[in-house]
Amino acid sequence: MEENIVIVGAGLVGSLLSVYLARAGFKVSVYERNSDPRQVSLQSDRSINITLSERGFHALDAVGAGDMVRRLCIPVYGRIIHAQNDELNYQPYGNNKEAIYSIGREDLSKALLCFAQQHENIEFHFNQKCSDIDLPTATLKFQNSKTGEVNQVNADRIFAADGAYSSVRQKMQRLKRFNYSQEYFEQGYKEIIIPPSSDGDWALDKNAIHIWPRDDYMLIGFPNLDRSFTLSLHLPYEGEISHKSSASPDSLRHLFKKYFPDIWSLVEPNLVNYIDKPVEAMITIKCFPWSYQDKVILVGDSCHAIFPSYGQGANAGFEDCQLLTNCIHKHLGDWQSIFQEYEIMRKPNMDALADLCVEHFTVLRKMVGDPKFLEINKIERKIQENNPEYASLYYNVSFTCMPYLEALKMERKHQQIIDKIVEANMIVEMSV
């Protein structure tokens, strides 16, 4: 008998997961609460820019979507640090011109939807909000946001890819012994677009992520395919320098002219649009279990929402799709074993990544312009040049498919070596 597979959520992860399941031989129905982004502008509470790296492309390439996505990306080979005194410092991401890839969320969403709909056994339903779910029978109710009509859908398996505020997970949270935690950071961000320059080119170096680290706050810029740049201003919600204190055009103008003077002339024409935008939250979500019996499984942000600071959100979600499908092939038809192996394998790695994202956000705001950090970075690069078996944490996270927890354990070992080298250098300097 043919399995009736339902995916809740047609975002990045839901769309790619539908392809994986379709290629595995299942008929898939995908229900999305929002309108089709190919017909209207994508209304998202997420950043409009993301970065893709090796593990994300590994998952895309496995189903033949990688090259299509690459054509929509801009490779960035390093970050350019903008000091307050206008000095610039370039920090390459890898030793051999490795790149991460900047792409607009809406561009990627549309591309994956189009790619998925090339498969005959995938069907999308938009404007369908999941209003209720009966877990034991895998029965869902969807309400059409335009007509108000409620539709009941019976499924054999439910894959919940409906994001950090997942309706399916919220139902699972009522179960006994379901562990759940969410933590909002004391900072949020707002985005502002810098259009192409007067000659139609990028206003900043297009092959780099631009960062203005200012200790407790920062500005970060991503290149777009249309030659614009998206800047994200990360500030505390309240305080002397915060979203609250910079809510007016005059106060925001003062903030940029004092702390980000080199970008002010490019930002000024777009301040009006910025002021009216809401502040987007940064949230970490951890939970367990990710499954209910052999009926329901959580994937992507619905079970492991993370800060965007490491650029791994989409990459981790895409990797979820690939690893979950590997479990499906391994345990043919035994859905309880499929779900349990997937969640037990994946949960420790995503918890490790969540913690790394919090740490990396501190690195970006406080450390990337610090002389000691730059010295350690140089030492790491030198070691890697002379010893190909050595790689930094950032390298292993971004340019390999090494499990996140394994990359973290390796970093702890390497850090002991780095600490000894730094200590030896300090002794030499003090003796001179």
Secondary structure, DSSP 8 states (H G I E B T S, - for coil): ---EEEEE--SHHHHHHHHHHHHTT-EEEEE-SS--TTTS----SS-SEEEE-HHHHHHHHTTT-HHHHHTT-EEE-EEEEE-TTS-EEEEESSSS---EEEEEHHHHHHHHHHHHTTSTTEEEE-SEEEEEEETTTTEEEEEETTT--EEEEE-SEEEE---TT-HHHHHHTTSTT-EEEEEEEEEEEEEEEE---TTSS-SS-TTEEEEEE-SS-EEEEEE-TTS-EEEEEEEESSSSSSTTTT-SHHHHHHHHHHH-GGGHHHHGGGHHHHHTS--EEEEEEEEE--EETTTEEE-THHHH---GGGS-HHHHHHHHHHHHHHHHHHTTT-HHHHHHHHHHHHHHHHHHHHHHHHHHHHIIIIITT-HHHHHHHHHHHHHHHH-TT---HHHHHHHS---HHHHHHHHHHHHHHHHHHHHHHHHHHHH-
